[in-house]
Amino acid sequence: MGRILLIIAAVVVALVLLGPLVGFALTLLKWGLIIGAVVFGAMLLSKWVKRT
């Protein structure tokens, strides 16, 4: 019985710790995609301006 409770407690603690880490990783991914899109748009705009 004690081992089962210990396993359940370890799973709960892992989920509590994993939540913020996953959120932080997704936030970094989101900002990376936003910055990448801005850089890509700037490259396209500069190529378009050079052609005209």
ABEGO torsion letter per residue (X at the ends): XAAAAAAAAAAAAAAAAAAAAAAAAAAAAAAAAAAAAAAAAAAAAAAAAAAX
